[in-house]
Amino acid sequence: MLNFDFHNPTHIAFGKGRVADLAKLVPAAAKVLILVGGASAEKTGTLAEVRAALGERQHATFSGIEPNPSFETSMKAVDQVRSGGFDFLLAVGGGSVIDAVKFIAAAVHFEGDAWAILEKRGRNITQAMPFGAVLTLPATGSEMNNGSVITHRGKGAKLAFSSVHTYPLFSVLDPTKTYTLPPQQLANGVVDAFVHTVEQYLTYPVNAPVQDRFAEGILQTLIEIGPRLLTATEPVYDDRANLMWAATMALNGLIGAGVPQDWATHMIGHELTALHNIDHARTLAIVLPALLNERRVPKREKLLQYGERVWGITTGTDDERITAAIERTRAFFESMGIATRLSGYGLGAEAIDTVVAQLEAHGMVQLGEQREVTPAVSRRILEAAL
């Protein structure tokens, strides 16, 4: 097992009715800016619950954060924070809203062009505003980590950052808040959490069985509940609760502690989203099967373990078992209604040059746990995903 530091300060308030706990989670004297995406938080009544829980605290609302949160919109929120004298931020929504709030919290007191936060991957953040979250869309795990991804529309760039200063103070996780989600968003959440887990698990062995079995348990849970989420005639609380907790656990640092990690799928996927506005989870479903096949030799031992422990594949040659594990992964994504080929999104070979050029422009030239995913390898992955 590799050396590691693990610290996660986020308080999780999980279960039905926990939005009311904002009354004690938010500082009593706080002046709060609530940040949301579209109109769904208002329509479902969640925003009314949030406002009621805030009681006599001064508060206002900023709306319009996009599914892939933009630098431009986030900076409008920064202006409102500064002009309104707000001292606490509250994200109400999914990972996109929470990601935006992390950036806003860091940008408010940042000197100079705040895009530099992304260019330096957050290493230049020295302070951030306090903030919390009310999660309504389980997928990214942003509710319990310090990372964020922001898109600059003008530059056509989607970059990630993290900082010790950008953990939520708390996150409220009420599974009933997922009851109004459409099937597409539920499917995205399952696949996003699945790939987050895989990127910390399918690397190479370092004798870390605790992390491995945690990861395998998350993957098995998602495989079990994923199809039920799409076919249930009415929301099932336990399935929604397990999706929400699986997505949180997939990226709160626990399963990634002490093990090598491979985020090449995400880096390539980010470029597809920035260029073609494909849902984040769907770009991951495009890239991952092709990447696993391309990297089947260096990932051999873990792919065999994954095939046996997660999919029950125990017969055939090593190559046959690895191929079967990759194909079962692709089939699972497809069973969730998510296409796993570029052609499924109207893209052909003509799109590949631009994606590779963007990877090079953003310094994504040595990706993966072995730092061996060069632009040439990324090109082969994309070609295999046609």
Disulfide bonds with the S-S distance in Angstrom:
none
